[in-house]
Every structure is written in structure tokens, then in C-alpha cells.
Amino acid sequence: MKKKIKYLSMLAFLAVFAISCSDTEEAAEPEKTLKAADSPLLVATPEELYFDIAVGNSLEKNVNIKNAGLSSLSALTNFTVIVQGADADQFVAEEPNLNLAQLLQALLGNGINIPVSYFPTESGPHEAELLVTATLLGVVAPVQKTIPLHGTTTALPGPVVVSTVPANGGSTTFDSRVPNVVGTPKGQYHIDIVFNQNITTTGDLDVEYLNTTGAEIQTIQVVNNNTLRITVWEESLSASVPHYLVIRGGSVRGTNNVVNQNDINLTYSVTGGIPN
């Protein structure tokens, strides 16, 4: 992704002043020709930017651009900033909120900060460059400065299960009777899967039993920010058999927008009768 900022058209009187000639018929002074890239007229601090963050996050850093002390920038007519290169879509340069006259003053003084952000949408490394171009009156080629941009990504852990209720291999009991059930009574109980960070469920939430039981999953919701709560209805006749519950990998997303990649398995049974 490229973001280009462009300042056009200096005040008319500045252009007239810079190119005005005397009343004499002296020959005009030849125009200067400067190398287009990495001109000594522009100084960048720092000379390179390095970023290291996780995929899906963003990080902003500034690069300061200023005049090296030569007077040519007093005839500034155009200033552009472009992010370019193989991974340009992983970076963005923000537009300074200055008009051309204010930009000129900044470049001749303490310089101007160009905010550059790295927002990786996929694993790195990523390489690009910030190209700063200034067009000057009396200079044929534009004055340019390139600042290499280096981005690397760090992997953040997905949500990890720290405990379950019931415990894996353990048992639970009915906490209430399901009202208005025709035929064999059904009881209700809850299963809590507690994670080490706040979670949300993904659109492809997949929770199911691996064996045949009378258990019926009614609702799945996040409680206490970090707990996946599953509400189950079941007849007491089938409750004592082992239940093999699985939450498929990718069903739960953590604080850093990273999903749990592994299946979560829970084996349990239900003891006791259904409350009246």
C-alpha cells in the first residue's frame, strides 16, 4: 500500500523572486543539475527505520527530514513522500499537517517529522523504503532521500486452557431441572473452559461430542471475559457414561487476535440425579 503526500504550488511571489532577472541583458546563469537520489541537500534522522511487532498490530515511528544547510531549499516548489518497494503495502507514511510555506520553515529549522507506521498483515520480514522528494527552483533534477524500512514480526501465543470445570477425567452434577419437558425428565449442567487470556469465539465455532450420548448442547457463551461456558441438557440415564467433548482448533480467539490452533479435548461424566 502506498500513501503519497504532495504539496504543490509555492506562493507566486516566491517563484517570481527566485527567477527574476536584472534590467541588464546579461546571459542567464545556467541551471544546476543535481543527482536525483540521496542528495546531500536532505538529511534523514534516523537513516533507517526498524520495526518488530506481532501480525495484526501496528507501530509508528518518526523520521526527521531537514535541509543540510544549503540555501537552495528557499526556492522549494514541491515536496512528496512515497512508501515504495516489495512490501510497501505493509507500511504507510502519514501526511504532515503543514502548508508549503510552513513546510519550508520546518525544513530550514529543526526539520519535519514524517510518521511511518508498520502494520503487518502477514508474517515478515518485510522490506520497503520511504522516498522523500523535494523540487527546487533552479534545479533540474529533484532532490531526493531514501530511508530503508525494515519490518519483522513476532509470534504471540494464542489462548491456552488453564483449567476446566469439570476437570478433565472428572465428573459434574446437574444444577437444575429443565422445565416443561415431555417424557423423560432432563437436567441442566454447565461446562467451563478457562483460558489464560480474554477470549472471543470465532465465526466457525465448532464444539461437539466424539461419542454418542444423550447430551444436547444448548448455548455457548463467553463469561468473565476468559471462560467459554457450555450449557448442556441431558437425561440422567445417559449422564453417567463417559462424554468425549472436543472444541476444534481455531474456534477461540485470544486478546492479540490469535486463535487457538489445537483441539481442546475434555472427558467427563455426570453423577447424581436431576433436581426436582
C-alpha positions as CSV (number, residue, x, y, z in Angstrom):
1,M,0.0,0.0,0.0
2,K,1.4,3.4,-1.0
3,K,0.5,6.6,0.5
4,K,1.7,9.7,-1.2
5,I,1.6,13.2,0.1
6,K,2.1,16.1,-2.2
7,Y,2.5,19.8,-1.6
8,L,2.0,21.9,-4.8
9,S,2.4,25.5,-5.8
10,M,4.5,27.9,-3.7
11,L,3.3,31.4,-3.4
12,A,3.6,33.2,-6.7
13,F,5.8,36.0,-5.3
14,L,8.4,33.4,-4.2
15,A,8.7,32.0,-7.7
16,V,8.9,35.4,-9.2
17,F,11.6,36.5,-6.8
18,A,13.7,33.4,-7.4
19,I,13.7,33.6,-11.2
20,S,13.6,37.4,-11.7
21,C,16.4,38.9,-13.8
22,S,18.0,42.3,-13.8
23,D,17.3,45.1,-16.3
24,T,20.6,44.4,-18.0
25,E,20.9,42.0,-20.9
26,E,23.3,39.6,-19.2
27,A,23.0,36.0,-20.1
28,A,21.0,33.9,-17.6
29,E,23.0,31.7,-15.2
30,P,22.9,28.0,-16.2
31,E,20.6,25.9,-14.1
32,K,22.1,23.5,-11.7
33,T,21.8,19.7,-12.1
34,L,21.7,17.5,-9.0
35,K,21.7,13.8,-8.7
36,A,18.1,12.6,-8.2
37,A,18.7,10.1,-5.4
38,D,20.3,10.6,-1.9
39,S,21.2,14.3,-2.4
40,P,23.3,15.9,0.3
41,L,20.7,18.7,0.5
42,L,18.4,16.5,2.6
43,V,19.3,14.8,5.9
44,A,17.3,12.0,7.4
45,T,17.3,11.1,11.1
46,P,17.5,8.1,11.6
47,E,18.8,7.0,8.3
48,E,16.8,3.7,8.6
49,L,13.7,2.6,10.5
50,Y,13.4,-0.8,12.2
51,F,10.1,-2.3,13.4
52,D,9.3,-5.5,15.3
53,I,5.7,-6.3,16.2
54,A,3.1,-9.0,16.0
55,V,1.0,-9.6,13.0
56,G,-2.3,-7.7,13.2
57,N,-0.8,-4.9,15.4
58,S,0.7,-1.6,14.3
59,L,3.7,0.5,15.4
60,E,4.5,4.1,14.4
61,K,7.9,5.8,14.3
62,N,9.1,9.2,13.0
63,V,11.9,10.0,10.6
64,N,13.1,13.6,10.7
65,I,13.8,15.4,7.3
66,K,15.7,18.7,7.2
67,N,17.9,20.8,5.0
68,A,21.6,20.2,5.2
69,G,22.3,23.9,5.5
70,L,22.3,24.9,1.8
71,S,20.1,27.8,0.7
72,S,18.5,26.0,-2.3
73,L,15.5,24.9,-0.3
74,S,14.5,28.5,0.0
75,A,13.1,28.0,-3.5
76,L,11.1,24.9,-2.6
77,T,8.1,24.3,-5.0
78,N,7.2,20.7,-4.4
79,F,7.6,18.1,-1.7
80,T,6.4,14.5,-1.8
81,V,6.7,11.4,0.4
82,I,6.1,7.9,-1.0
83,V,6.4,4.4,0.5
84,Q,7.7,2.1,-2.2
85,G,9.3,-1.3,-2.5
86,A,8.4,-5.0,-2.4
87,D,6.4,-4.8,0.8
88,A,5.2,-1.2,0.6
89,D,1.6,-2.4,1.5
90,Q,2.8,-3.3,5.0
91,F,3.9,0.4,5.7
92,V,2.2,3.8,5.5
93,A,3.6,7.3,5.7
94,E,1.3,10.0,7.2
95,E,0.8,13.4,5.7
96,P,2.3,16.3,7.8
97,N,-0.4,18.9,8.6
98,L,1.6,21.8,7.1
99,N,1.2,24.1,4.1
100,L,4.1,24.6,1.8
101,A,5.3,27.8,3.5
102,Q,5.2,26.1,6.9
103,L,7.0,23.0,5.5
104,L,9.7,25.2,4.1
105,Q,10.3,26.8,7.5
106,A,10.4,23.4,9.2
107,L,13.0,22.0,6.7
108,L,15.2,25.1,7.2
109,G,14.9,24.9,11.0
110,N,14.6,21.7,13.2
111,G,13.3,19.6,10.3
112,I,9.9,17.9,9.9
113,N,8.8,14.6,11.3
114,I,7.3,12.1,8.9
115,P,5.3,9.4,10.8
116,V,5.8,6.0,9.3
117,S,3.6,3.0,10.5
118,Y,4.2,-0.7,10.2
119,F,1.1,-2.8,10.2
120,P,1.9,-6.4,9.1
121,T,-1.0,-8.4,7.8
122,E,1.2,-11.5,7.4
123,S,4.4,-12.9,8.8
124,G,7.6,-11.0,7.9
125,P,10.3,-10.0,7.3
126,H,9.1,-7.0,5.2
127,E,11.3,-4.6,3.3
128,A,10.4,-1.2,1.8
129,E,11.7,2.4,1.6
130,L,10.5,5.9,2.3
131,L,11.3,8.1,-0.7
132,V,11.3,11.9,0.1
133,T,11.5,14.2,-2.9
134,A,11.9,18.0,-3.0
135,T,11.6,20.0,-6.2
136,L,13.6,23.3,-6.2
137,L,13.6,26.3,-8.4
138,G,16.8,26.5,-10.5
139,V,17.5,22.8,-10.0
140,V,16.7,20.5,-12.9
141,A,16.6,17.1,-11.1
142,P,14.6,16.7,-7.9
143,V,16.4,16.4,-4.6
144,Q,15.7,13.0,-3.1
145,K,16.4,11.0,0.1
146,T,15.6,7.3,0.7
147,I,15.1,5.8,4.1
148,P,15.1,2.0,4.2
149,L,12.2,0.4,6.2
150,H,12.7,-3.0,7.9
151,G,9.8,-4.9,9.5
152,T,9.9,-8.2,11.3
153,T,7.0,-9.9,13.0
154,T,7.0,-11.7,16.4
155,A,4.5,-14.5,17.0
156,L,2.2,-14.0,20.0
157,P,0.8,-17.1,21.8
158,G,-2.8,-18.0,21.3
159,P,-5.2,-18.7,24.2
160,V,-4.2,-21.7,26.3
161,V,-6.6,-23.7,28.6
162,V,-5.6,-23.3,32.3
163,S,-8.5,-25.3,33.9
164,T,-11.9,-26.9,33.2
165,V,-15.0,-27.5,35.3
166,P,-15.4,-30.4,35.5
167,A,-11.8,-31.4,35.5
168,N,-10.6,-33.5,32.6
169,G,-11.4,-37.1,33.5
170,G,-13.7,-36.0,36.3
171,S,-17.4,-35.5,36.8
172,T,-20.0,-32.9,37.3
173,T,-23.7,-32.8,38.6
174,F,-26.9,-31.4,37.4
175,D,-27.6,-27.9,38.7
176,S,-31.3,-27.7,37.7
177,R,-34.2,-29.4,36.0
178,V,-35.3,-28.4,32.5
179,P,-38.9,-27.2,32.8
180,N,-41.8,-28.3,30.6
181,V,-40.1,-31.4,29.2
182,V,-42.5,-34.1,27.9
183,G,-41.5,-37.6,28.7
184,T,-38.2,-38.5,30.5
185,P,-37.0,-35.5,32.6
186,K,-33.9,-33.7,31.6
187,G,-31.4,-31.9,33.8
188,Q,-29.1,-29.0,33.0
189,Y,-25.4,-28.5,33.8
190,H,-22.6,-26.3,32.7
191,I,-19.1,-26.9,31.4
192,D,-16.5,-24.1,31.8
193,I,-13.3,-23.9,29.8
194,V,-11.0,-21.3,31.4
195,F,-8.2,-19.7,29.3
196,N,-5.1,-17.7,30.2
197,Q,-6.3,-14.5,28.5
198,N,-9.5,-12.8,27.4
199,I,-11.2,-14.6,24.5
200,T,-13.9,-14.3,21.9
201,T,-15.4,-17.0,19.7
202,T,-14.8,-17.1,16.0
203,G,-17.4,-17.4,13.3
204,D,-16.6,-21.0,12.7
205,L,-17.1,-22.1,16.4
206,D,-17.0,-25.9,16.5
207,V,-17.9,-27.8,19.7
208,E,-19.1,-31.3,19.5
209,Y,-19.2,-34.8,21.2
210,L,-17.0,-37.5,19.7
211,N,-19.2,-40.3,21.1
212,T,-22.9,-40.9,21.2
213,T,-24.6,-39.6,24.4
214,G,-27.8,-38.0,25.3
215,A,-26.1,-34.7,25.9
216,E,-27.6,-31.7,24.0
217,I,-25.5,-28.5,23.7
218,Q,-27.9,-25.6,24.2
219,T,-25.8,-22.5,24.4
220,I,-22.1,-21.5,24.2
221,Q,-21.0,-18.1,25.6
222,V,-18.1,-16.2,26.9
223,V,-18.3,-15.3,30.6
224,N,-15.8,-13.5,32.9
225,N,-14.0,-12.5,29.7
226,N,-11.8,-15.6,29.7
227,T,-14.2,-18.5,30.1
228,L,-16.1,-20.4,27.5
229,R,-19.3,-21.7,29.1
230,I,-21.3,-24.5,27.5
231,T,-24.8,-25.2,28.7
232,V,-25.9,-28.9,28.3
233,W,-29.2,-30.6,28.7
234,E,-29.3,-34.4,29.3
235,E,-31.3,-37.3,30.7
236,S,-30.0,-38.9,33.8
237,L,-30.0,-42.4,32.2
238,S,-27.1,-41.4,29.8
239,A,-25.3,-39.0,32.0
240,S,-23.0,-41.5,33.8
241,V,-21.3,-42.7,30.7
242,P,-18.0,-41.0,29.6
243,H,-18.5,-37.9,27.5
244,Y,-15.8,-37.0,25.0
245,L,-16.2,-33.3,24.2
246,V,-13.9,-31.5,21.7
247,I,-13.5,-27.8,20.8
248,R,-11.9,-27.7,17.4
249,G,-8.8,-25.6,16.9
250,G,-9.5,-22.1,15.5
251,S,-12.8,-21.8,17.4
252,V,-11.4,-19.5,20.1
253,R,-9.6,-16.2,19.5
254,G,-7.3,-14.5,22.1
255,T,-6.5,-11.0,23.2
256,N,-3.9,-10.5,20.5
257,N,-6.3,-11.7,17.7
258,V,-4.5,-15.0,17.6
259,V,-6.7,-18.1,17.5
260,N,-6.1,-21.3,19.5
261,Q,-4.7,-23.7,16.9
262,N,-5.1,-27.0,18.8
263,D,-8.2,-29.1,19.5
264,I,-9.3,-28.9,23.2
265,N,-10.5,-32.3,24.5
266,L,-12.5,-32.9,27.7
267,T,-13.6,-36.2,29.1
268,Y,-16.2,-36.2,31.9
269,S,-19.3,-37.9,33.3
270,V,-22.4,-36.7,35.2
271,T,-23.3,-38.1,38.6
272,G,-26.4,-37.8,40.8
273,G,-30.0,-37.3,39.9
274,I,-31.9,-34.4,38.4
275,P,-33.1,-31.9,41.0
276,N,-36.8,-31.6,41.5
